[in-house]
Amino acid sequence: MAYSFPEEVLEHVFSFLSLARDRNAVSLVCKSWYEIERWCRHRIFVGNCYAVSPEIVIRRFPELRAVEMKGKPHFADFNLVPEGWGAYAYPWIAAMAEAYPFLEEIKLKRMVVTDESLELISKSYKNFKVLVLTSCEGFTTDGLASIAANCRHLRELDLRESEVEDLSGHWLSHFPDSCTSLVSLNMSCLGSEVSFSSLERLVARSPNLRTLRLNRAVPLEKLANLVRHAPQLVELGTGAYSSEIRSDTFSSLADAFSACKQLKALSGFWDVVPSYLPAVYSVCSGITSLNLSYAAIPSSDLVKLISQCQNLQRLWVLDYIEDSGLEALAASCKDLQELRVFPSDPFGAEPNVSLTEQGLVSVSEGCPKLESVLYFCRQMSNAALIAIARNRPNFIRFRLCIIEPQAADYLTLEPLDAGFGAIVENCKELRRLSMSGLLTDRVFKYIGTHAKKLEMLSIAFAGESDLGLHHVLSGCDSLRKLEIRDCPFGDKAVLANAAKLDTMRSLWMSSCSVSFGACKLLAQKMPRLNVEVIDERGPPDSRPESCVVERVYVYRTVASRQRLDMPDFVWTLDEDSSMRYS
Amino acid sequence: MLSHLNLEATELRLGLPGSIDDVPSNNKRPSPEDHQTPPAPKAQIVGWPPVKSYRKSTAAAKNEEAESGMYVKVSMDGAPYLRKIDIRLYNGYSHLLTALEDMFKLSIGEYSEREGYKGSEYAPAYEDKDGDLMLVGDVPWEMFMSSCKRLRIMRGADARGLASAQ
């Protein structure tokens, strides 16, 4: 019996499905659903640019309007991935320029983007609206000038945390006077000064501007002018927040802020002069997100500001806040959901501030909605971690960095296994965990046993044997990304859990004990995994197979395992089962 | 990082002997490390602690400043050559001025907001970030430290002009 639903009806039904997960499920039902779905999918997310090729994507989804993609593995943020490894955006941009003339959005993370790519984007898509480059590199302000000049309907230009070669601030002046569509502009990562009058005019003619994140070079004296042109702002990142103390500058600034009735997020605050902070007090009650992670000011000044923000949900701050400041935070901000405390002096041998485990304990006690934490400190104890775990079983993300590698519980001198064990046991919804301190195989047993919803795990200087890694790979049912550095994990655990790697996005291991022979074996066993040996000491087959590799990056892929852009320090298995580089 | 070279031992300093005390000022900063006994340098591990590079540079820049000092040139009208001092070594204005008086063998006198350094033939001035010549002492010490690009000890009519114009 064959009956079919009219395609248009199915398409209409599918249009209500926005999550990729749902659309993927739909496309597995039957061939005709697969066909209908692929023609009406407009938005995709590619978590690893090497998991698939541009050709495959274009063949399957001919009508894309928005593409989001990630390139380098997370540890690239900490210089663990050598320069030139890959993640080039150009092949994607070039292929999409031909295939998707109506593409509107491109969002890239940790990819190498050249000026050529940016120029191609600016000239290929008539309706281009959104460009977000997170932690990208490889382009200059000339590329930005192309975007500004040619994208007539640009809504978002967000360069968050990208490394841009700053040739001049002139790029901003390339926005034509006719461009009035801007909704979001984030240039906070740029160094050089843009023409202030161009910036002011741009802001003034953008009535839909909701997000404006300035760079450090925009002086405080000019901030009031900008803010006055955009009282509708929802998110503002200041430039340098310092100036000679003058009452007219202050009152001008305070007045400008008081007109911003919709402001929810504040950031920037480089070079803060505390006397100017009260200028934002009028908006504090509406603030839900505060990024003070560049504000090198003492705890008392931080607290004066934070305690005005009763509705704060997200706080990023430097460890200058100290335990006392975190206690005050816990008392005033009962809606807090996310806290990140960054180290002001990460490479100093001695603590420069009084921030310990106690601060985190206070916040976990006082903030019932706290679910996401990134915390750098110099001492930790099992007792504190256990208390934190009991206080906050609702943690989703818990990332703790004790600055000294392999630091033991400072009270008992024991490993921190019990503490992290308590975290995974109590926090049943935990999706992301980063650990540090002295840890044995035991903590991995706890993780494998309890962390059933864990999707991403970061491990450094931990564990004792392959058993540790085995616990994780065999126990963590939801694991997608595993990144490991400097741990004594090797061949046995990896090979025993080869099949698991097919269910994950990627596995990164650097300075561990995985041999070249095991990498070859894994690649032979698992044809849909790309096993990249990243080793700067020359060809791995010039050394014995039992030799340990510097780094191995394993990821599942439906594209070729011999990517064409491999540099000379990356080796993968080719068809005749020998390791080659292209 | 240059801490392993123990540059402190060979520096010419004008500071008082003993450690540098906490600076009570408008912008209360955490206490600087004790310059006399720098902590043992650690071998830096690549990528640890896991701090992204753009965050490192704020912290590292501060560290580099702490290590190499904030040296500014000091010129005195009529002197044949300039000197250089590390303004981070000083607690505040009186400490700095005492050191300058010592260095150049002169007397600068007391600061008053209204009259500057009246009563002295000399006025300490500095060039700020905008290139303007400013009288030393008007702004909070911390702000001075971050905006001072070079010092100039002026004498004679110019000095009096600068001082009384404040």
Interface residues (C-beta under 8 A of the other chain):
Chain A: F75 D77 F78 N79 L80 S135 E161 E163 C189 S242 E244 I245 W270 D271 V273 P274 S275 S293 Y294 A296 I297 P298 S300 D301 Y320 F342 P343 S344 D345 P346 F347 G348 A349 E350 N352 V353 F376 C401 I403 P405 S434 A460 R485
Chain B: M1 N26 N27 K28 R29 P30 E33 P39 A40 P41 K42 Q44 I45 V46 G47 W48 P49 P50 V51 K52 S53 Y54 R55 K56 T58 A59 A60 K62 N63 V139 P140 M143 S146
